[in-house]
Amino acid sequence: MKKKDSAKLSKFLMIGALLGVMFSFIGYFGLDIWLASTQWLLVSAVMALFGVYLKLT
């Protein structure tokens, strides 16, 4: 994977992680969107970890 593609994917994953946290926040008020709040937090954590990994490589 090229460095440019890696940076793009990293940014995409970090934005996805932020969206997951926002979905979790919405789910906290009882409006679960497809997954429960804790599941959104887990998805966000995994996306953020992969985003940071790609940024560092």
PQR file of N, CA, C, O and H, with PARSE charges and radii, in Angstrom:
ATOM      1  N   MET A   1       0.840  -1.169   0.000 -0.4000 1.5000
ATOM      2  CA  MET A   1       0.000   0.000   0.000 -0.0000 2.0000
ATOM      3  C   MET A   1       0.892   1.241   0.000  0.5500 1.7000
ATOM      4  O   MET A   1       1.862   1.323   0.753 -0.5500 1.4000
ATOM      5  N   LYS A   2       0.556   2.182  -0.837 -0.4000 1.5000
ATOM      6  CA  LYS A   2       1.343   3.404  -0.927 -0.0000 2.0000
ATOM      7  C   LYS A   2       1.100   4.289   0.293  0.5500 1.7000
ATOM      8  O   LYS A   2       0.059   4.196   0.944 -0.5500 1.4000
ATOM      9  H   LYS A   2      -0.232   2.115  -1.449  0.4000 1.0000
ATOM     10  N   LYS A   3       2.062   5.139   0.589 -0.4000 1.5000
ATOM     11  CA  LYS A   3       1.970   6.036   1.747 -0.0000 2.0000
ATOM     12  C   LYS A   3       0.748   6.953   1.635  0.5500 1.7000
ATOM     13  O   LYS A   3       0.074   7.220   2.630 -0.5500 1.4000
ATOM     14  H   LYS A   3       2.907   5.215   0.060  0.4000 1.0000
ATOM     15  N   LYS A   4       0.468   7.430   0.423 -0.4000 1.5000
ATOM     16  CA  LYS A   4      -0.668   8.323   0.205 -0.0000 2.0000
ATOM     17  C   LYS A   4      -1.987   7.604   0.486  0.5500 1.7000
ATOM     18  O   LYS A   4      -2.886   8.167   1.111 -0.5500 1.4000
ATOM     19  H   LYS A   4       1.016   7.212  -0.385  0.4000 1.0000
ATOM     20  N   ASP A   5      -2.099   6.360   0.020 -0.4000 1.5000
ATOM     21  CA  ASP A   5      -3.302   5.573   0.259 -0.0000 2.0000
ATOM     22  C   ASP A   5      -3.455   5.262   1.741  0.5500 1.7000
ATOM     23  O   ASP A   5      -4.566   5.262   2.273 -0.5500 1.4000
ATOM     24  H   ASP A   5      -1.369   5.903  -0.488  0.4000 1.0000
ATOM     25  N   SER A   6      -2.342   4.998   2.399 -0.4000 1.5000
ATOM     26  CA  SER A   6      -2.365   4.700   3.824 -0.0000 2.0000
ATOM     27  C   SER A   6      -2.865   5.898   4.626  0.5500 1.7000
ATOM     28  O   SER A   6      -3.639   5.734   5.569 -0.5500 1.4000
ATOM     29  H   SER A   6      -1.440   4.998   1.967  0.4000 1.0000
ATOM     30  N   ALA A   7      -2.431   7.093   4.259 -0.4000 1.5000
ATOM     31  CA  ALA A   7      -2.870   8.303   4.957 -0.0000 2.0000
ATOM     32  C   ALA A   7      -4.363   8.549   4.746  0.5500 1.7000
ATOM     33  O   ALA A   7      -5.066   8.962   5.668 -0.5500 1.4000
ATOM     34  H   ALA A   7      -1.802   7.226   3.493  0.4000 1.0000
ATOM     35  N   LYS A   8      -4.841   8.292   3.532 -0.4000 1.5000
ATOM     36  CA  LYS A   8      -6.266   8.459   3.234 -0.0000 2.0000
ATOM     37  C   LYS A   8      -7.112   7.486   4.045  0.5500 1.7000
ATOM     38  O   LYS A   8      -8.127   7.866   4.629 -0.5500 1.4000
ATOM     39  H   LYS A   8      -4.270   7.956   2.782  0.4000 1.0000
ATOM     40  N   LEU A   9      -6.685   6.235   4.075 -0.4000 1.5000
ATOM     41  CA  LEU A   9      -7.415   5.216   4.815 -0.0000 2.0000
ATOM     42  C   LEU A   9      -7.390   5.505   6.312  0.5500 1.7000
ATOM     43  O   LEU A   9      -8.380   5.279   7.007 -0.5500 1.4000
ATOM     44  H   LEU A   9      -5.861   5.926   3.601  0.4000 1.0000
ATOM     45  N   SER A  10      -6.272   5.999   6.804 -0.4000 1.5000
ATOM     46  CA  SER A  10      -6.162   6.352   8.212 -0.0000 2.0000
ATOM     47  C   SER A  10      -7.166   7.438   8.574  0.5500 1.7000
ATOM     48  O   SER A  10      -7.841   7.354   9.601 -0.5500 1.4000
ATOM     49  H   SER A  10      -5.467   6.182   6.239  0.4000 1.0000
ATOM     50  N   LYS A  11      -7.261   8.449   7.731 -0.4000 1.5000
ATOM     51  CA  LYS A  11      -8.217   9.538   7.986 -0.0000 2.0000
ATOM     52  C   LYS A  11      -9.649   9.012   7.948  0.5500 1.7000
ATOM     53  O   LYS A  11     -10.474   9.393   8.779 -0.5500 1.4000
ATOM     54  H   LYS A  11      -6.714   8.517   6.897  0.4000 1.0000
ATOM     55  N   PHE A  12      -9.947   8.138   6.986 -0.4000 1.5000
ATOM     56  CA  PHE A  12     -11.274   7.544   6.871 -0.0000 2.0000
ATOM     57  C   PHE A  12     -11.626   6.751   8.130  0.5500 1.7000
ATOM     58  O   PHE A  12     -12.746   6.848   8.632 -0.5500 1.4000
ATOM     59  H   PHE A  12      -9.277   7.828   6.311  0.4000 1.0000
ATOM     60  N   LEU A  13     -10.675   5.970   8.639 -0.4000 1.5000
ATOM     61  CA  LEU A  13     -10.922   5.175   9.842 -0.0000 2.0000
ATOM     62  C   LEU A  13     -11.134   6.057  11.073  0.5500 1.7000
ATOM     63  O   LEU A  13     -11.976   5.748  11.916 -0.5500 1.4000
ATOM     64  H   LEU A  13      -9.765   5.892   8.231  0.4000 1.0000
ATOM     65  N   MET A  14     -10.387   7.138  11.184 -0.4000 1.5000
ATOM     66  CA  MET A  14     -10.552   8.032  12.329 -0.0000 2.0000
ATOM     67  C   MET A  14     -11.906   8.746  12.279  0.5500 1.7000
ATOM     68  O   MET A  14     -12.545   8.939  13.314 -0.5500 1.4000
ATOM     69  H   MET A  14      -9.703   7.390  10.499  0.4000 1.0000
ATOM     70  N   ILE A  15     -12.337   9.134  11.090 -0.4000 1.5000
ATOM     71  CA  ILE A  15     -13.666   9.743  10.954 -0.0000 2.0000
ATOM     72  C   ILE A  15     -14.745   8.720  11.297  0.5500 1.7000
ATOM     73  O   ILE A  15     -15.735   9.051  11.949 -0.5500 1.4000
ATOM     74  H   ILE A  15     -11.818   8.977  10.250  0.4000 1.0000
ATOM     75  N   GLY A  16     -14.553   7.479  10.856 -0.4000 1.5000
ATOM     76  CA  GLY A  16     -15.489   6.412  11.204 -0.0000 2.0000
ATOM     77  C   GLY A  16     -15.551   6.175  12.699  0.5500 1.7000
ATOM     78  O   GLY A  16     -16.624   5.914  13.243 -0.5500 1.4000
ATOM     79  H   GLY A  16     -13.748   7.210  10.326  0.4000 1.0000
ATOM     80  N   ALA A  17     -14.411   6.264  13.371 -0.4000 1.5000
ATOM     81  CA  ALA A  17     -14.385   6.098  14.822 -0.0000 2.0000
ATOM     82  C   ALA A  17     -15.163   7.219  15.503  0.5500 1.7000
ATOM     83  O   ALA A  17     -15.896   6.975  16.461 -0.5500 1.4000
ATOM     84  H   ALA A  17     -13.540   6.477  12.929  0.4000 1.0000
ATOM     85  N   LEU A  18     -15.007   8.436  15.016 -0.4000 1.5000
ATOM     86  CA  LEU A  18     -15.766   9.556  15.590 -0.0000 2.0000
ATOM     87  C   LEU A  18     -17.266   9.390  15.357  0.5500 1.7000
ATOM     88  O   LEU A  18     -18.071   9.702  16.235 -0.5500 1.4000
ATOM     89  H   LEU A  18     -14.411   8.634  14.238  0.4000 1.0000
ATOM     90  N   LEU A  19     -17.641   8.903  14.185 -0.4000 1.5000
ATOM     91  CA  LEU A  19     -19.055   8.634  13.922 -0.0000 2.0000
ATOM     92  C   LEU A  19     -19.592   7.558  14.861  0.5500 1.7000
ATOM     93  O   LEU A  19     -20.721   7.657  15.343 -0.5500 1.4000
ATOM     94  H   LEU A  19     -16.988   8.649  13.472  0.4000 1.0000
ATOM     95  N   GLY A  20     -18.788   6.536  15.118 -0.4000 1.5000
ATOM     96  CA  GLY A  20     -19.191   5.486  16.046 -0.0000 2.0000
ATOM     97  C   GLY A  20     -19.412   6.014  17.451  0.5500 1.7000
ATOM     98  O   GLY A  20     -20.347   5.597  18.133 -0.5500 1.4000
ATOM     99  H   GLY A  20     -17.871   6.456  14.726  0.4000 1.0000
ATOM    100  N   VAL A  21     -18.562   6.924  17.884 -0.4000 1.5000
ATOM    101  CA  VAL A  21     -18.740   7.538  19.206 -0.0000 2.0000
ATOM    102  C   VAL A  21     -20.021   8.371  19.225  0.5500 1.7000
ATOM    103  O   VAL A  21     -20.747   8.371  20.219 -0.5500 1.4000
ATOM    104  H   VAL A  21     -17.802   7.263  17.329  0.4000 1.0000
ATOM    105  N   MET A  22     -20.297   9.073  18.141 -0.4000 1.5000
ATOM    106  CA  MET A  22     -21.542   9.857  18.084 -0.0000 2.0000
ATOM    107  C   MET A  22     -22.768   8.941  18.108  0.5500 1.7000
ATOM    108  O   MET A  22     -23.759   9.255  18.768 -0.5500 1.4000
ATOM    109  H   MET A  22     -19.707   9.073  17.333  0.4000 1.0000
ATOM    110  N   PHE A  23     -22.711   7.814  17.397 -0.4000 1.5000
ATOM    111  CA  PHE A  23     -23.818   6.855  17.437 -0.0000 2.0000
ATOM    112  C   PHE A  23     -23.989   6.290  18.840  0.5500 1.7000
ATOM    113  O   PHE A  23     -25.112   6.050  19.285 -0.5500 1.4000
ATOM    114  H   PHE A  23     -21.907   7.559  16.861  0.4000 1.0000
ATOM    115  N   SER A  24     -22.889   6.080  19.528 -0.4000 1.5000
ATOM    116  CA  SER A  24     -22.944   5.597  20.900 -0.0000 2.0000
ATOM    117  C   SER A  24     -23.607   6.628  21.806  0.5500 1.7000
ATOM    118  O   SER A  24     -24.409   6.275  22.671 -0.5500 1.4000
ATOM    119  H   SER A  24     -21.977   6.275  19.167  0.4000 1.0000
ATOM    120  N   PHE A  25     -23.277   7.887  21.611 -0.4000 1.5000
ATOM    121  CA  PHE A  25     -23.871   8.967  22.396 -0.0000 2.0000
ATOM    122  C   PHE A  25     -25.376   9.046  22.154  0.5500 1.7000
ATOM    123  O   PHE A  25     -26.152   9.251  23.087 -0.5500 1.4000
ATOM    124  H   PHE A  25     -22.626   8.174  20.908  0.4000 1.0000
ATOM    125  N   ILE A  26     -25.784   8.884  20.892 -0.4000 1.5000
ATOM    126  CA  ILE A  26     -27.211   8.881  20.563 -0.0000 2.0000
ATOM    127  C   ILE A  26     -27.887   7.673  21.207  0.5500 1.7000
ATOM    128  O   ILE A  26     -28.993   7.787  21.735 -0.5500 1.4000
ATOM    129  H   ILE A  26     -25.154   8.718  20.133  0.4000 1.0000
ATOM    130  N   GLY A  27     -27.229   6.523  21.163 -0.4000 1.5000
ATOM    131  CA  GLY A  27     -27.776   5.316  21.765 -0.0000 2.0000
ATOM    132  C   GLY A  27     -27.913   5.416  23.269  0.5500 1.7000
ATOM    133  O   GLY A  27     -28.764   4.750  23.859 -0.5500 1.4000
ATOM    134  H   GLY A  27     -26.331   6.430  20.734  0.4000 1.0000
ATOM    135  N   TYR A  28     -27.097   6.230  23.895 -0.4000 1.5000
ATOM    136  CA  TYR A  28     -27.176   6.441  25.344 -0.0000 2.0000
ATOM    137  C   TYR A  28     -28.546   6.985  25.745  0.5500 1.7000
ATOM    138  O   TYR A  28     -29.023   6.721  26.848 -0.5500 1.4000
ATOM    139  H   TYR A  28     -26.405   6.771  23.416  0.4000 1.0000
ATOM    140  N   PHE A  29     -29.167   7.733  24.860 -0.4000 1.5000
ATOM    141  CA  PHE A  29     -30.480   8.306  25.138 -0.0000 2.0000
ATOM    142  C   PHE A  29     -31.621   7.389  24.706  0.5500 1.7000
ATOM    143  O   PHE A  29     -32.778   7.810  24.693 -0.5500 1.4000
ATOM    144  H   PHE A  29     -28.779   7.948  23.963  0.4000 1.0000
ATOM    145  N   GLY A  30     -31.311   6.146  24.353 -0.4000 1.5000
ATOM    146  CA  GLY A  30     -32.340   5.164  24.055 -0.0000 2.0000
ATOM    147  C   GLY A  30     -32.696   5.029  22.587  0.5500 1.7000
ATOM    148  O   GLY A  30     -33.647   4.319  22.259 -0.5500 1.4000
ATOM    149  H   GLY A  30     -30.371   5.804  24.363  0.4000 1.0000
ATOM    150  N   LEU A  31     -31.982   5.672  21.708 -0.4000 1.5000
ATOM    151  CA  LEU A  31     -32.262   5.592  20.276 -0.0000 2.0000
ATOM    152  C   LEU A  31     -31.179   4.778  19.584  0.5500 1.7000
ATOM    153  O   LEU A  31     -30.420   5.311  18.774 -0.5500 1.4000
ATOM    154  H   LEU A  31     -31.210   6.249  21.975  0.4000 1.0000
ATOM    155  N   ASP A  32     -31.105   3.494  19.899 -0.4000 1.5000
ATOM    156  CA  ASP A  32     -30.059   2.641  19.331 -0.0000 2.0000
ATOM    157  C   ASP A  32     -30.157   2.590  17.812  0.5500 1.7000
ATOM    158  O   ASP A  32     -31.230   2.372  17.250 -0.5500 1.4000
ATOM    159  H   ASP A  32     -31.721   3.061  20.557  0.4000 1.0000
ATOM    160  N   ILE A  33     -29.034   2.791  17.170 -0.4000 1.5000
ATOM    161  CA  ILE A  33     -28.954   2.756  15.714 -0.0000 2.0000
ATOM    162  C   ILE A  33     -28.215   1.481  15.326  0.5500 1.7000
ATOM    163  O   ILE A  33     -26.984   1.459  15.308 -0.5500 1.4000
ATOM    164  H   ILE A  33     -28.162   2.969  17.627  0.4000 1.0000
ATOM    165  N   TRP A  34     -28.940   0.443  15.024 -0.4000 1.5000
ATOM    166  CA  TRP A  34     -28.456  -0.847  14.543 -0.0000 2.0000
ATOM    167  C   TRP A  34     -27.645  -1.616  15.570  0.5500 1.7000
ATOM    168  O   TRP A  34     -27.796  -2.835  15.654 -0.5500 1.4000
ATOM    169  H   TRP A  34     -29.940   0.461  15.039  0.4000 1.0000
ATOM    170  N   LEU A  35     -26.798  -0.974  16.350 -0.4000 1.5000
ATOM    171  CA  LEU A  35     -26.023  -1.625  17.403 -0.0000 2.0000
ATOM    172  C   LEU A  35     -26.285  -0.918  18.728  0.5500 1.7000
ATOM    173  O   LEU A  35     -26.751   0.221  18.757 -0.5500 1.4000
ATOM    174  H   LEU A  35     -26.676   0.017  16.281  0.4000 1.0000
ATOM    175  N   ALA A  36     -25.980  -1.608  19.822 -0.4000 1.5000
ATOM    176  CA  ALA A  36     -26.083  -0.978  21.136 -0.0000 2.0000
ATOM    177  C   ALA A  36     -24.902  -0.023  21.338  0.5500 1.7000
ATOM    178  O   ALA A  36     -23.913  -0.079  20.607 -0.5500 1.4000
ATOM    179  H   ALA A  36     -25.601  -2.533  19.799  0.4000 1.0000
ATOM    180  N   SER A  37     -25.019   0.841  22.326 -0.4000 1.5000
ATOM    181  CA  SER A  37     -23.992   1.863  22.572 -0.0000 2.0000
ATOM    182  C   SER A  37     -22.623   1.258  22.840  0.5500 1.7000
ATOM    183  O   SER A  37     -21.616   1.752  22.334 -0.5500 1.4000
ATOM    184  H   SER A  37     -25.822   0.886  22.920  0.4000 1.0000
ATOM    185  N   THR A  38     -22.579   0.195  23.630 -0.4000 1.5000
ATOM    186  CA  THR A  38     -21.281  -0.406  23.945 -0.0000 2.0000
ATOM    187  C   THR A  38     -20.649  -1.034  22.705  0.5500 1.7000
ATOM    188  O   THR A  38     -19.427  -1.026  22.556 -0.5500 1.4000
ATOM    189  H   THR A  38     -23.398  -0.207  24.041  0.4000 1.0000
ATOM    190  N   GLN A  39     -21.471  -1.570  21.828 -0.4000 1.5000
ATOM    191  CA  GLN A  39     -20.942  -2.145  20.599 -0.0000 2.0000
ATOM    192  C   GLN A  39     -20.378  -1.057  19.689  0.5500 1.7000
ATOM    193  O   GLN A  39     -19.360  -1.267  19.029 -0.5500 1.4000
ATOM    194  H   GLN A  39     -22.463  -1.576  21.950  0.4000 1.0000
ATOM    195  N   TRP A  40     -21.029   0.096  19.650 -0.4000 1.5000
ATOM    196  CA  TRP A  40     -20.497   1.211  18.862 -0.0000 2.0000
ATOM    197  C   TRP A  40     -19.156   1.658  19.410  0.5500 1.7000
ATOM    198  O   TRP A  40     -18.258   2.003  18.642 -0.5500 1.4000
ATOM    199  H   TRP A  40     -21.856   0.267  20.186  0.4000 1.0000
ATOM    200  N   LEU A  41     -19.006   1.657  20.738 -0.4000 1.5000
ATOM    201  CA  LEU A  41     -17.725   2.044  21.327 -0.0000 2.0000
ATOM    202  C   LEU A  41     -16.629   1.049  20.965  0.5500 1.7000
ATOM    203  O   LEU A  41     -15.490   1.445  20.720 -0.5500 1.4000
ATOM    204  H   LEU A  41     -19.736   1.377  21.362  0.4000 1.0000
ATOM    205  N   LEU A  42     -16.965  -0.242  20.931 -0.4000 1.5000
ATOM    206  CA  LEU A  42     -15.979  -1.250  20.536 -0.0000 2.0000
ATOM    207  C   LEU A  42     -15.572  -1.082  19.070  0.5500 1.7000
ATOM    208  O   LEU A  42     -14.390  -1.167  18.737 -0.5500 1.4000
ATOM    209  H   LEU A  42     -17.890  -0.563  21.131  0.4000 1.0000
ATOM    210  N   VAL A  43     -16.542  -0.846  18.208 -0.4000 1.5000
ATOM    211  CA  VAL A  43     -16.249  -0.618  16.791 -0.0000 2.0000
ATOM    212  C   VAL A  43     -15.362   0.617  16.639  0.5500 1.7000
ATOM    213  O   VAL A  43     -14.412   0.613  15.856 -0.5500 1.4000
ATOM    214  H   VAL A  43     -17.502  -0.777  18.479  0.4000 1.0000
ATOM    215  N   SER A  44     -15.677   1.666  17.388 -0.4000 1.5000
ATOM    216  CA  SER A  44     -14.883   2.898  17.329 -0.0000 2.0000
ATOM    217  C   SER A  44     -13.455   2.664  17.789  0.5500 1.7000
ATOM    218  O   SER A  44     -12.513   3.180  17.188 -0.5500 1.4000
ATOM    219  H   SER A  44     -16.449   1.668  18.024  0.4000 1.0000
ATOM    220  N   ALA A  45     -13.291   1.888  18.853 -0.4000 1.5000
ATOM    221  CA  ALA A  45     -11.947   1.615  19.367 -0.0000 2.0000
ATOM    222  C   ALA A  45     -11.113   0.854  18.338  0.5500 1.7000
ATOM    223  O   ALA A  45      -9.939   1.166  18.139 -0.5500 1.4000
ATOM    224  H   ALA A  45     -14.056   1.469  19.341  0.4000 1.0000
ATOM    225  N   VAL A  46     -11.707  -0.133  17.690 -0.4000 1.5000
ATOM    226  CA  VAL A  46     -10.977  -0.912  16.687 -0.0000 2.0000
ATOM    227  C   VAL A  46     -10.615  -0.036  15.487  0.5500 1.7000
ATOM    228  O   VAL A  46      -9.495  -0.098  14.979 -0.5500 1.4000
ATOM    229  H   VAL A  46     -12.661  -0.387  17.851  0.4000 1.0000
ATOM    230  N   MET A  47     -11.569   0.776  15.043 -0.4000 1.5000
ATOM    231  CA  MET A  47     -11.287   1.659  13.906 -0.0000 2.0000
ATOM    232  C   MET A  47     -10.193   2.668  14.252  0.5500 1.7000
ATOM    233  O   MET A  47      -9.325   2.949  13.426 -0.5500 1.4000
ATOM    234  H   MET A  47     -12.479   0.826  15.456  0.4000 1.0000
ATOM    235  N   ALA A  48     -10.232   3.207  15.459 -0.4000 1.5000
ATOM    236  CA  ALA A  48      -9.214   4.177  15.873 -0.0000 2.0000
ATOM    237  C   ALA A  48      -7.843   3.513  15.966  0.5500 1.7000
ATOM    238  O   ALA A  48      -6.841   4.103  15.561 -0.5500 1.4000
ATOM    239  H   ALA A  48     -10.938   2.978  16.130  0.4000 1.0000
ATOM    240  N   LEU A  49      -7.790   2.293  16.497 -0.4000 1.5000
ATOM    241  CA  LEU A  49      -6.508   1.591  16.594 -0.0000 2.0000
ATOM    242  C   LEU A  49      -5.904   1.334  15.216  0.5500 1.7000
ATOM    243  O   LEU A  49      -4.709   1.548  15.010 -0.5500 1.4000
ATOM    244  H   LEU A  49      -8.604   1.814  16.826  0.4000 1.0000
ATOM    245  N   PHE A  50      -6.722   0.879  14.280 -0.4000 1.5000
ATOM    246  CA  PHE A  50      -6.217   0.651  12.929 -0.0000 2.0000
ATOM    247  C   PHE A  50      -5.834   1.965  12.257  0.5500 1.7000
ATOM    248  O   PHE A  50      -4.865   2.016  11.499 -0.5500 1.4000
ATOM    249  H   PHE A  50      -7.693   0.706  14.447  0.4000 1.0000
ATOM    250  N   GLY A  51      -6.593   3.032  12.532 -0.4000 1.5000
ATOM    251  CA  GLY A  51      -6.260   4.336  11.972 -0.0000 2.0000
ATOM    252  C   GLY A  51      -4.919   4.842  12.461  0.5500 1.7000
ATOM    253  O   GLY A  51      -4.125   5.365  11.679 -0.5500 1.4000
ATOM    254  H   GLY A  51      -7.380   2.991  13.147  0.4000 1.0000
ATOM    255  N   VAL A  52      -4.661   4.690  13.753 -0.4000 1.5000
ATOM    256  CA  VAL A  52      -3.375   5.116  14.318 -0.0000 2.0000
ATOM    257  C   VAL A  52      -2.247   4.247  13.775  0.5500 1.7000
ATOM    258  O   VAL A  52      -1.171   4.751  13.454 -0.5500 1.4000
ATOM    259  H   VAL A  52      -5.306   4.266  14.389  0.4000 1.0000
ATOM    260  N   TYR A  53      -2.493   2.939  13.673 -0.4000 1.5000
ATOM    261  CA  TYR A  53      -1.474   2.031  13.144 -0.0000 2.0000
ATOM    262  C   TYR A  53      -1.079   2.426  11.720  0.5500 1.7000
ATOM    263  O   TYR A  53       0.105   2.478  11.388 -0.5500 1.4000
ATOM    264  H   TYR A  53      -3.367   2.530  13.934  0.4000 1.0000
ATOM    265  N   LEU A  54      -2.082   2.704  10.883 -0.4000 1.5000
ATOM    266  CA  LEU A  54      -1.783   3.094   9.500 -0.0000 2.0000
ATOM    267  C   LEU A  54      -1.074   4.440   9.442  0.5500 1.7000
ATOM    268  O   LEU A  54      -0.235   4.661   8.569 -0.5500 1.4000
ATOM    269  H   LEU A  54      -3.044   2.662  11.152  0.4000 1.0000
ATOM    270  N   LYS A  55      -1.400   5.330  10.355 -0.4000 1.5000
ATOM    271  CA  LYS A  55      -0.749   6.641  10.374 -0.0000 2.0000
ATOM    272  C   LYS A  55       0.730   6.507  10.736  0.5500 1.7000
ATOM    273  O   LYS A  55       1.569   7.245  10.218 -0.5500 1.4000
ATOM    274  H   LYS A  55      -2.082   5.151  11.064  0.4000 1.0000
ATOM    275  N   LEU A  56       1.047   5.563  11.625 -0.4000 1.5000
ATOM    276  CA  LEU A  56       2.426   5.390  12.075 -0.0000 2.0000
ATOM    277  C   LEU A  56       3.291   4.616  11.083  0.5500 1.7000
ATOM    278  O   LEU A  56       4.517   4.720  11.117 -0.5500 1.4000
ATOM    279  H   LEU A  56       0.366   4.964  12.045  0.4000 1.0000
ATOM    280  N   THR A  57       2.659   3.840  10.198 -0.4000 1.5000
ATOM    281  CA  THR A  57       3.445   3.051   9.243 -0.0000 2.0000
ATOM    282  C   THR A  57       3.651   3.775   7.943  0.5500 1.7000
ATOM    283  O   THR A  57       4.292   3.246   7.036 -0.5500 1.4000
ATOM    284  H   THR A  57       1.663   3.755  10.170  0.4000 1.0000
TER
END
